[in-house]
Amino acid sequence: MLALAWPIVLAQTATAFTGVVDTAVMGSVGTKTDLAAVAVAAVTFSFVYWGFGFLRMATTGQTAQASGAGDDREVRAVLIRAMALGAVLGIGLLVAYPAIRWVALQLFQAEADVEALAAGYMDHRIWGAPAALTSYAVTGWLLGTGRTRALLAFQIVLNGVNAALDSLFVGAFLWGPAGIGAGTALAEWTALGFGLLLVRRDLRAPAPLLDPDRLRALFAANRDIMIRTLALLFSFAWFVNAGALVGSAELAGNQVLLQFVAVAAFVLDAFAFVAEKEAGEAVGAGDRPRLLRAMRLTTEFALVSGALFVLAFAATGPWILHTFVADEAARATALAYLPFCAAVPLLGVPAWQLDGLFLGATRGRAMRNAAVAATVLYVAADLLLRPTYGNTGVWLALLLSYGFRAGALALGVPALLRSVDSAILTPRSPP
């Protein structure tokens, strides 16, 4: 488990610190308006891109299950199908971008100067869409095959180039939020080129690409995971907008604290990713003991790591905020709500680990239903708490949302285990 996990931990750390670098650069040379614009634009692209996050998630589960079943040709076919789908969807985003931008700016009730700067970010970032979505397929396949060191190399290239270009465009050229968008788009194309080098041999190998049953399974899994992901992203978009409704200082301060949450979530997701890979192979092989042991081990590592994050945020958070956030109002808000932010790494572990279990098992329908239910409960909690408690209510509702997610997913675990038991009793066809 540790051999699989440590490259993912480093890869996820690199990914998380991209947002930290963006916020630190913007916070050191910009104002709360610049930070608020990055918050609005970044959450827009998170919503749009991770709405297609099924390309990574479904690819990992299907690859791991094919590997567990010993079907090497299908392992390769999953990669090629997913990459082709990612490229087509990325081009579609370019075509649909004017509508996406209009809707995003209408939904976020931010001030006019914030909207103008956010539009500049989005106008540049969108050009990386085909590369970003195709890369999801590559990273999902590397994870599903257990090539975690290659995944680490991919993320280092992506996030290293992104951090360097953002620092250049914003810190040196003073292009503001538009510079962050341009740097990220260029980094996405660079990383895709590197990813194609990593998988070039498997792209040349023969594979059954047009098997009707496999294609139906691909689109069914992608549909359900897409709905699940959109529901969760809606929750975070709601969180950002809830801060905007309270005030610009709250919006900017919450955006800074979301970088802390992103670091913890990305790093702790490494254990959920290992759970995906191991659960997928266990389901593919019909091995319930292996499935249970993988979930126990990865969850133990995640809980210990989550507790360490809580201590780290409490100890270093004030220094980080004083060092990297120049705007006094944004810094004051972030300091006031740091304790709420510090609780997320531990409270989020059950939800993240259960996500890994269901993604590896490709139980998209159960994940979809759980995410929709959790999102409805979260929105209700925010509407109940925010009018009375302001930004405190915004954060309390977010903390409750992790409990809603974990509880909704836990209800589906018995049925998942029964399906694995049934697979053990059902003779397998040869690959």
Secondary structure, DSSP 8 states (H G I E B T S, - for coil): -HHHHHHHHHHHHHHHHHHHHHHHHHHHHS-HHHHHHHHHHHHHHHHHHHTTTHHHHHHHHHHHHHHHTT-HHHHHHHHHHHHHHHHHHHHHHHHHHHHHHHHHHHHS---HHHHHHHHHHHHHHGGGHHHHHHHHHHHHHHHHTT-HHHHHHHHHHHHHHHHHHHIIIIIIT--THHHHHHHHHHHHHHHHHHHHHHTHHHHHS---TT-HHHHHHHHHHHHHHHHHHHHHHHHHHHHHHHHHHH-HHHHHHHHHHHHHHHHHHHHHHHHHHHHHHHHHHHHHHT-HHHHHHHHHHHHHHHHHHHHHHHHHHHHHHHHHHHHH---HHHHHHHHHHHHHHHHHHHHTHHHHHHHHHHHHTT-HHHHHHHHHHHHHHHHHHHHHHHHHHTHHHHHHHHHHHHHHHHHHHHTTHHHHHHHHHHHHHS-----
